[in-house]
Amino acid sequence: MLEVRSVAKRFGPVVALDRVSFQVRPGELVGFLGPNGAGKTTAMRAIMQLVALDEGVVTWNGAPVDDAARLRFGYMPAERGMYPRMAVRDHLTYYARLSGLDAAAAARAADGWLERLGLAERAGDTVQSLSSGNQQRVQLALALLGEPDLLVLDEPFSGLDPVAVDTLSEVLMEQVERGAAVLLSSHQLDLVADLCSAVVIVDRGRVVLRGEVDDLRAASPVRHLEVEFASPTAWSPDGMGPRPPARRHRLELPAGTAVEQLLGSARAAGEVVAHRYGPPDLSEVFRHAVGRPVEVAPAPSDAEAGRDVGSR
Amino acid sequence: MSGQRRVLGGWGQVGLVAGREIRERVRARSFQVSTGLLVLVIVALGVIVRVGVGDGPGALRVAVVDADGGALEQALVAAGERSDREVDPVIVPDGSTARRVVDDGDADLAVLAEDRQVLFADEVDEQALSIVRQAWAALDLRDALVGHGLEESEVAEALSARPIEATTLSGGDGDDGLAILVGTLAAILLFITLQTFGTYVLTGVVEEKSTAVVEVLLVRVPARHLLAGKVIGIGVAALIQLVLAVTAGMVSLALASVSVPGEVWSALPMVLVWFLGGYALYSTLFALAGSLVSRQEDAQAAAAPIMTVLIGAYLLVFFFGYAPESTASRVMSVIPPLAPLLMPMRMAAGAASVLEVGLALVLMVAGVVLAWQLAGRIYNQVLLQRGTRISWRAAGAFLRGD
């Protein structure tokens, strides 16, 4: 199990990490969320022992991460990087060797991942001759070589097309089933909500929320009620003021609100086709946790006409 | 299967890094083309010299108008032998024929025995003239001795030249010019190779940082092992190129029939030792310079201080190399960054004592170790700092800070 314990790091006047703590268990896929500049990349570098910490410690199975443990961590940094003029297969075998595999195992691992990621026929080509999407696959393969115990992936989905996103999702689920611990950062919150069992949300170097996705949603102090009318209808829910005519109305309510009463007023206003009531989706949980508008979430609360509501 | 991992020792990692460096470099088209061209040009020079010049200076063609039944021709050939010059005499009937033959370029000179005259086409060849004088002097002496009643055989006995041996009081062959030439050539060769291969290391490090590949490398290999592997790998690739060039040079010299003085060969091991020391020191510093920048465009600027020292050391060879016994020369030739260029010069001149060479080597090794320690500590901290160029001053602050 990976444990990040009260880790702190400042760069001059900037506090990058302020006593950050969280855990990733084997067979668990944890989403690491936060607005840009929140400290995600620094935390991931700290796990990979690339940052000298001011305070705290990162442990693997109870002991501080040493070279032997780190050799079994796969890492995909935010800033992708490979030797541009090296052949793809050579690059993978070289890295596998540096990761402690012998020559035969390194060749097997490289070929296996090239096959799995659909790059087998590009094995002899130089890295720079690949499209950026394919380069990203090679970068992912570098992290996956040799069945690592822990995967630390910084924005693995950025820049991928939908097909590649599906492939990567599949691969990650396989790794989790195999028993690997996976930590990934992303701004694509629906994807994280689909894939990850747990999330850690950081903002300005602090952990602001962490836990199972469903628990966090259930524990949210807000609920959402969405009401769909047959035709655009004006509606004045109790104590919320009048709302302009729209087919769909979406309300943010404190948890524990009497929904039936609200629905009664809706039915009085017009023909209600459908309604949905439940906890907020992950992006809303995220928004609340961060406590200010961020680029990944829609503007808060207003029941905007025609705005689609996330599936969760 | 997932358990089949082994933590590599330091040398295992350095070996893998160096191996990649050698493979990628030797496989690169640019390396193959530049090495091929280098070898081709060097061999071509030898071929050109051979075709253009032929086998050394040709025989001296002498048109002889002789009144003495062949004695002059024999004397000319004999005098030529003593001067290491082959003489090819041709008998012509009279002076006008001799003039015409020289004028047409069929002979280099003409000797008119009765007029005691020597004719050249354009300018007087002093060596040829000297050979003719010797031949004539020998003939005159013979005539005089025979006139005093000696037998022909006794005359021949008296005239046969006994070999003379030349020695110097200092014991050597006294060729200061050659020593200076060897020392200068060694300095030039060392300067070019240190600069070229140092630049390879510089650009190689900048490539790793500018492409950000260094971040995935650093989670597998400590910075100091990356540094060592790169320096050793590029050094080996460079030596392969150097050995091919030197081999081509030997072929070329053989083709051109140039005999190489023994001093040049005996200087080679010394050049190699100083190359290794100089390369270890300078390439480490070049790697450090490369680690401070994130773009190839900034690499030269970051390396400028090191390049300045290297060029300075090179220029000092020409200031102090010709005064190898001076105190300034003695002091400078043991200082590590200067020693790889200055010491070979002084050694070639025979001016460096064993003590001085030993001291220079010890300081050199100490300098390399120090550079390694510094580079290892700074390297680790700056490799992940991408963006603007990090100043040497800021890099120095890392040493005090951490």
Chai-1 contact restraints between the chains, C-beta under 6 A:
chainA,res_idxA,chainB,res_idxB,connection_type,confidence,min_distance_angstrom,max_distance_angstrom,comment,restraint_id
A,M48,B,V219,contact,1.0,0.0,6.0,A-B,restraint_1
A,A68,B,V7,contact,1.0,0.0,6.0,A-B,restraint_2
A,L71,B,R5,contact,1.0,0.0,6.0,A-B,restraint_3
A,Y75,B,V219,contact,1.0,0.0,6.0,A-B,restraint_4
A,P77,B,E215,contact,1.0,0.0,6.0,A-B,restraint_5
A,E79,B,A212,contact,1.0,0.0,6.0,A-B,restraint_6
A,G81,B,T211,contact,1.0,0.0,6.0,A-B,restraint_7
A,G81,B,A212,contact,1.0,0.0,6.0,A-B,restraint_8
A,G81,B,V213,contact,1.0,0.0,6.0,A-B,restraint_9
A,G81,B,E215,contact,1.0,0.0,6.0,A-B,restraint_10
A,M82,B,V213,contact,1.0,0.0,6.0,A-B,restraint_11
A,Y83,B,V213,contact,1.0,0.0,6.0,A-B,restraint_12
A,P84,B,T211,contact,1.0,0.0,6.0,A-B,restraint_13
A,Y94,B,R20,contact,1.0,0.0,6.0,A-B,restraint_14
A,R97,B,L16,contact,1.0,0.0,6.0,A-B,restraint_15
A,L98,B,L16,contact,1.0,0.0,6.0,A-B,restraint_16
A,L98,B,R220,contact,1.0,0.0,6.0,A-B,restraint_17
A,L98,B,V221,contact,1.0,0.0,6.0,A-B,restraint_18
A,S99,B,R220,contact,1.0,0.0,6.0,A-B,restraint_19
A,G100,B,R5,contact,1.0,0.0,6.0,A-B,restraint_20
A,G100,B,R6,contact,1.0,0.0,6.0,A-B,restraint_21
A,A105,B,Q4,contact,1.0,0.0,6.0,A-B,restraint_22
A,L142,B,V216,contact,1.0,0.0,6.0,A-B,restraint_23
A,E147,B,S2,contact,1.0,0.0,6.0,A-B,restraint_24
